[in-house]
Amino acid sequence: MSKKIKNNQLQILKINNKTYLPFQLHQLPKYFNNSTTDYFNYKGYIYISLNDIKNNNKFFNLKLFKDKLTFNKQLPQQYKLNK
């Protein structure tokens, strides 16, 4: 069972009983490897399996990751750059 992502929403996906977390290209963890990591690309984000993250980073905090997960449209106007 899979969830669909709306255009204006960024979220953690659960596909085939695996949880995937979104990362932008410049946010990829140091241990990310194309050949050994369970991942996929979707709409400019790279979704990495939670199991791979926990195996490589014993200090990973999922609650903190969820709290910091934002989509640029959710940021208040004063944080956006104005020209």
Secondary structure, 3 states (H helix, E strand, C coil): CCCCCCCCCCCCEEECCEEEEEECHHHCCCCCCCCCCCEEEECCEEEEEHHHHHHHCCCCCHHHHHHHCCCHHHCCHHHCCCC
